[in-house]
Amino acid sequence: METKICVDTTVLVDFLRNKKEAIEWIDGHKHCILATTTINLFELYLGAYLQNPNSVHAVQQLAQRLLILNLSDESSRHAGEQLALLQKSGQDVEFRDVLIGSIAATENFAVKTNNKKHFSRMKDVLTVD
């Protein structure tokens, strides 16, 4: 059975910066369905435009190689529920991470991230090494 993994911005940035660990991880998971979310793409484009507008093309090329997961009504509801639960328990998490985790969870994808602290706080979000 194929594994479905949503790759978070932290890993994608390392990949775009040619960091060995990220390149090896992605190369080692070619048998998987690798995806990212529209929220991650926003973060990548934001970083490119802020730091190096010449890297926008690299983000576009990377996006073409991944399945792109979109924010849906179901993932929006899930994200609202998750953020409310986290805030009520005093465990505030960056709302973009909640959106990313909720999109992945509702689409049955695990998340590959270098920020497991935030994603591990969310119900129904699985992370992978």
Steps between C-alpha positions, in 0.01 A plus 500: 500500500628847414569742780350847471718775644440875509838675503509811719669829415793432735602194297429663164715802586787267592449317169507826303818596684655168393541373855621141488256361758192638320619385158573150633162481674308599186710268280432218747124552479445493124272197549266718710239750394666828593283806536496843653220747569406834352594647840853360465524644150395840638779476759756403234398783267500749789854399593615518139356846443638630831850355473578418138245568226720300260405184691129531410564282194650227722183503713288470184706204379475327837123552508470322165665190650259470794133431543343821631239460776240777531312647792146359494187552707586184695861599567387853595258356757771267631746790529250718685429219744870425552603861556210556742600191702866606503425858603261387776773275641763776480695329221477759227646387168571711192172501306675414170631179659148416617372551145779285355446224756124505450528484122737203531281324758177536302676375185653204693861617460769483767719811539877516456625803690795634692249658741346197666429701816207686342363216292513246784261718704222457243249218519492268197828632352763232448864592447772290340876491540 
